[in-house]
């Protein structure tokens, strides 16, 4: 049986936009780094990598793939501080570049 928190988290994932799901992945990865959970960090990084559209994403998608690959390598060595710092920067960039722009576009519509 799910706790109330687990039910809330499940519903928030089911109803989130793809853009918001990426932010949630960044949050989950950062949290896993703080907890020292290397396996969870690697799962999050693999999910982030698989979410990339390499055919249509151009140079940005390729650069993100390389960052995720680097983070996977670092997480395998146990250096989660580097991974956390990179994920925090990526999350901030995602918020500024994608989520805030989507919010502004929705307000203009």
URZI-V867116 format. One record per backbone hydrogen bond with DSSP energy under -1.0 kcal/mol. CO is the residue of the C=O (numbers start at 0). NH is the residue of the N-H. If there is no record, write none. Layout:
{{CO NH} {CO NH}}
//
This chain:
{{2 6} {3 7} {4 8} {5 9} {6 10} {7 11} {8 12} {9 13} {10 14} {16 20} {17 21} {18 22} {19 23} {20 24} {21 25} {22 26} {23 27} {24 28} {25 29} {26 30} {27 31} {28 32} {29 33} {30 34} {31 36} {35 37} {36 40} {37 41} {38 42} {39 43} {40 44} {41 45} {42 46} {43 47} {44 48} {45 49} {46 50} {48 51} {52 56} {56 60} {57 61} {58 62} {59 63} {60 64} {61 65} {62 66} {63 67} {64 68} {65 69} {66 70} {67 71} {68 72} {69 73} {70 74} {71 75} {72 76} {73 78} {77 79} {78 82} {79 83} {80 84} {81 85} {82 86} {83 87} {84 88} {85 89} {86 90} {87 91} {88 92} {89 93} {90 94} {91 95} {92 96} {93 97} {93 98} {94 99} {97 101} {98 102} {99 103} {100 104} {101 105} {102 106} {103 107} {104 108}}
//
